[in-house]
Amino acid sequence: MRTNAVKRKILQGQVAWGTWITSANYHVTRALLPLGFDWLTIDMEHAAVDWSDVARLVGAIADNNVVPFIRIPEGTPFYLKRALDTGAFGIIVPMVETPEEAQRIVRGTRFPPDGDRSAGGTLHFLHWAATLEEYLAQANQEIMLVLQIESPRGVQNSPAIASVIGCDALLVGPLDLETRLRAESPGSEITRAFAEHVQQVIIAGQRFGRVTGIHARSPEEAQFWARQGMRLIAVGTDITMLTERAREYIAALSNSLPAG
């Protein structure tokens, strides 16, 4: 059976670099696979993607020795079960704000006796290159559960969330956190408040031995947070990388021609 290389890497104190797949496009995903990312997250929260696309992408990612994550729309049993049944190596759950939510999510990702996940399906063990028996025996230890902290309430409760056994990592969602900080203090500069909130999450993770991470918007931002001790770091998305490179091409072409 395959093992979760990202889980091992971050537990060894190394940074695991990833990015977001928001296009749900098979060809775009395949193009990213040989480039060196440790993990790719298929975004089901904000992207228009269906389950058959997700299952196909999970298989392609796993077969190329990259770790497939899925960000589900919400941490309900339905989404947890369906995402894990595609063979995902990790689940990212958005907007977790309380330890009670975290406990329910943990139970939904684990087979009995540690949880109440249903044991049906076939794609999960096929994508892990395992038998059903091997998968049932090892999935609880191999699957990585990442809880997103995206609100001031989530930050406030991050120590209690981090204390929940079965939570592998806390991942800051910067855009939602910034949006909510601005809503609490309209017209105020929130750069310092944002940094302080992220530091609280890092401290909570360190206190309870949980890895912390963030979805950075640039390589420079990603490197900054890695220096602060974060180890699970996503950089941009497939679409932002495509559009930024396209802008560079257009700018270069436009500047190469004489005016007139």
C-alpha positions as CSV (number, residue, x, y, z in Angstrom):
1,M,0.0,0.0,0.0
2,R,1.2,3.5,-0.8
3,T,2.1,5.8,2.1
4,N,1.3,9.4,2.7
5,A,4.6,11.1,1.7
6,V,3.4,14.6,2.8
7,K,2.5,13.4,6.3
8,R,5.9,11.9,6.7
9,K,7.7,14.9,5.3
10,I,6.1,17.5,7.6
11,L,6.5,15.3,10.7
12,Q,10.2,15.3,9.9
13,G,10.2,19.1,10.0
14,Q,10.4,19.7,6.3
15,V,8.2,22.0,4.3
16,A,5.7,20.3,1.9
17,W,4.9,22.6,-1.0
18,G,1.5,22.4,-2.8
19,T,-0.9,24.3,-4.9
20,W,-4.7,24.4,-5.6
21,I,-6.4,22.8,-8.6
22,T,-9.4,25.1,-9.3
23,S,-9.9,24.3,-13.0
24,A,-10.8,20.6,-12.5
25,N,-9.0,20.1,-15.8
26,Y,-7.2,16.8,-16.3
27,H,-4.7,18.2,-18.8
28,V,-3.7,21.2,-16.6
29,T,-3.4,18.8,-13.6
30,R,-1.2,16.4,-15.6
31,A,1.0,19.3,-16.7
32,L,1.6,20.3,-13.1
33,L,2.4,16.8,-11.8
34,P,6.1,16.5,-12.9
35,L,7.1,20.0,-11.8
36,G,8.0,19.1,-8.2
37,F,5.0,19.9,-6.0
38,D,4.6,17.6,-3.0
39,W,0.8,17.8,-3.0
40,L,-2.1,19.1,-5.1
41,T,-5.5,20.1,-3.7
42,I,-8.6,19.7,-5.8
43,D,-10.9,22.5,-4.7
44,M,-14.5,21.5,-4.3
45,E,-15.5,24.4,-2.1
46,H,-15.3,27.2,-4.7
47,A,-14.6,25.4,-8.0
48,A,-17.2,23.9,-10.4
49,V,-16.2,20.3,-10.2
50,D,-18.1,17.0,-10.0
51,W,-17.3,13.8,-8.4
52,S,-16.3,11.9,-11.5
53,D,-13.8,14.6,-12.3
54,V,-12.5,14.5,-8.8
55,A,-12.1,10.7,-8.8
56,R,-10.2,10.9,-12.1
57,L,-7.9,13.6,-10.9
58,V,-7.1,11.8,-7.6
59,G,-6.0,8.7,-9.5
60,A,-3.8,10.7,-11.9
61,I,-2.2,12.6,-9.0
62,A,-1.6,9.5,-6.9
63,D,-0.2,7.5,-9.9
64,N,2.4,10.2,-10.4
65,N,3.7,10.0,-6.8
66,V,2.2,13.3,-5.8
67,V,-0.2,13.4,-2.8
68,P,-3.8,14.2,-3.7
69,F,-5.8,16.4,-1.3
70,I,-9.5,17.4,-1.6
71,R,-10.9,20.5,-0.1
72,I,-14.5,19.7,0.5
73,P,-17.3,22.4,0.7
74,E,-18.0,21.6,4.4
75,G,-17.2,19.1,7.0
76,T,-20.3,17.0,6.9
77,P,-20.4,13.2,6.8
78,F,-21.6,13.2,3.2
79,Y,-18.7,15.2,1.9
80,L,-16.1,13.5,4.1
81,K,-17.3,10.0,3.0
82,R,-17.5,10.9,-0.7
83,A,-14.1,12.6,-0.8
84,L,-12.3,9.7,1.0
85,D,-14.0,7.2,-1.2
86,T,-12.3,8.7,-4.3
87,G,-9.0,7.7,-2.7
88,A,-7.9,11.1,-1.4
89,F,-4.8,11.0,0.7
90,G,-5.8,14.1,2.6
91,I,-8.9,16.1,3.4
92,I,-9.0,19.9,3.9
93,V,-12.1,21.1,5.7
94,P,-12.9,24.8,5.5
95,M,-14.0,27.3,8.2
96,V,-13.6,25.1,11.3
97,E,-14.3,27.3,14.3
98,T,-14.8,25.0,17.4
99,P,-13.3,21.9,18.9
100,E,-16.7,20.2,18.7
101,E,-16.7,20.6,14.9
102,A,-13.2,19.2,14.8
103,Q,-14.2,16.2,16.8
104,R,-17.2,15.4,14.5
105,I,-14.9,15.8,11.5
106,V,-12.3,13.4,12.9
107,R,-14.9,10.8,13.5
108,G,-16.2,11.1,9.9
109,T,-12.7,10.4,8.5
110,R,-11.9,7.3,10.5
111,F,-13.1,3.7,10.3
112,P,-14.3,2.1,13.6
113,P,-13.4,1.9,16.3
114,D,-11.8,5.4,16.0
115,G,-14.7,6.8,14.0
116,D,-17.9,6.1,12.1
117,R,-16.8,6.2,8.5
118,S,-18.6,3.8,6.2
119,A,-16.4,1.0,4.7
120,G,-17.9,0.9,1.2
121,G,-16.3,1.7,-2.1
122,T,-13.5,0.5,-4.4
123,L,-11.7,3.5,-5.8
124,H,-10.1,4.4,-2.4
125,F,-8.0,1.2,-2.1
126,L,-7.3,1.1,-5.8
127,H,-5.8,4.6,-5.8
128,W,-3.7,3.7,-2.7
129,A,-2.4,0.6,-4.7
130,A,-3.8,-1.6,-1.9
131,T,-6.2,-4.4,-1.2
132,L,-9.4,-3.6,0.6
133,E,-8.1,-5.3,3.7
134,E,-4.9,-3.3,3.6
135,Y,-6.8,-0.1,3.2
136,L,-9.2,-0.7,6.0
137,A,-6.3,-1.6,8.3
138,Q,-4.1,1.4,7.5
139,A,-6.3,4.3,6.3
140,N,-6.8,5.8,9.7
141,Q,-3.0,6.2,10.1
142,E,-2.2,7.3,6.6
143,I,-5.0,9.8,5.7
144,M,-4.2,13.4,6.6
145,L,-6.9,15.7,8.1
146,V,-6.3,19.4,7.7
147,L,-8.6,21.9,9.4
148,Q,-8.8,25.4,7.9
149,I,-8.7,28.3,10.3
150,E,-10.4,31.2,8.5
151,S,-12.1,33.5,11.0
152,P,-11.3,35.4,14.2
153,R,-13.4,32.9,16.1
154,G,-11.5,30.0,14.6
155,V,-8.2,31.7,15.6
156,Q,-9.5,32.3,19.1
157,N,-10.4,28.6,19.4
158,S,-7.3,27.3,17.6
159,P,-5.7,25.9,20.7
160,A,-8.8,23.9,21.5
161,I,-9.1,22.8,17.9
162,A,-5.4,21.8,17.8
163,S,-5.9,19.7,20.9
164,V,-8.3,17.4,19.1
165,I,-6.7,14.0,18.5
166,G,-6.9,13.2,14.8
167,C,-6.3,16.8,13.7
168,D,-3.0,16.6,11.7
169,A,-2.7,20.2,10.6
170,L,-4.2,23.7,10.9
171,L,-4.2,25.6,7.6
172,V,-4.9,29.3,7.6
173,G,-7.2,30.6,4.9
174,P,-5.9,34.1,4.4
175,L,-8.6,35.6,2.2
176,D,-11.5,34.7,4.5
177,L,-9.6,35.7,7.6
178,E,-8.7,39.1,6.1
179,T,-12.3,39.6,5.0
180,R,-13.6,39.0,8.4
181,L,-11.0,41.1,10.1
182,R,-12.0,44.0,7.8
183,A,-15.7,43.5,8.6
184,E,-14.9,43.7,12.3
185,S,-12.9,47.0,11.9
186,P,-14.1,48.8,8.7
187,G,-11.6,51.3,7.4
188,S,-8.8,50.0,9.5
189,E,-5.4,48.7,8.4
190,I,-5.6,45.0,9.1
191,T,-2.1,43.9,8.0
192,R,-0.7,43.8,11.5
193,A,-3.9,42.2,12.9
194,F,-3.8,39.5,10.3
195,A,-0.1,38.7,11.1
196,E,-1.0,38.5,14.8
197,H,-3.9,36.2,14.1
198,V,-1.7,33.9,12.0
199,Q,1.0,33.8,14.8
200,Q,-1.7,32.7,17.2
201,V,-2.4,29.7,15.0
202,I,1.3,28.9,14.8
203,I,1.6,29.0,18.5
204,A,-1.5,26.8,19.0
205,G,0.0,24.2,16.6
206,Q,3.4,24.3,18.4
207,R,1.7,23.8,21.8
208,F,-0.2,20.7,20.7
209,G,2.3,19.3,18.2
210,R,0.2,20.1,15.1
211,V,1.7,21.2,11.8
212,T,0.5,24.6,10.6
213,G,0.3,26.0,7.1
214,I,-1.2,28.6,4.9
215,H,-2.4,29.1,1.3
216,A,0.0,31.8,0.2
217,R,-0.5,34.0,-2.8
218,S,3.1,34.3,-4.0
219,P,6.4,32.4,-3.5
220,E,7.7,35.3,-1.4
221,E,4.7,35.1,1.0
222,A,5.1,31.3,1.1
223,Q,8.8,31.6,2.0
224,F,8.0,34.1,4.7
225,W,5.6,31.8,6.5
226,A,7.9,28.9,6.1
227,R,10.5,30.9,8.0
228,Q,7.9,31.4,10.8
229,G,7.6,27.7,11.2
230,M,4.8,26.7,8.9
231,R,5.3,23.4,7.1
232,L,2.2,22.7,4.9
233,I,2.2,25.5,2.4
234,A,0.2,25.9,-0.8
235,V,1.2,28.6,-3.3
236,G,-1.4,30.1,-5.7
237,T,-3.6,28.0,-8.0
238,D,-3.4,26.4,-11.4
239,I,-5.5,29.3,-12.8
240,T,-3.4,32.1,-11.2
241,M,-0.2,30.6,-12.5
242,L,-1.6,30.2,-16.0
243,T,-3.0,33.8,-16.1
244,E,0.2,35.4,-14.6
245,R,2.4,33.7,-17.2
246,A,0.0,34.7,-19.9
247,R,0.1,38.3,-18.8
248,E,3.9,38.2,-19.0
249,Y,3.7,36.9,-22.5
250,I,1.3,39.6,-23.6
251,A,3.3,42.3,-21.9
252,A,6.5,41.1,-23.6
253,L,4.8,41.0,-27.0
254,S,3.2,44.4,-26.6
255,N,6.6,46.0,-25.6
256,S,8.4,44.4,-28.5
257,L,6.6,46.3,-31.1
258,P,7.1,50.0,-32.0
259,A,4.3,52.3,-31.2
260,G,2.1,53.4,-34.0
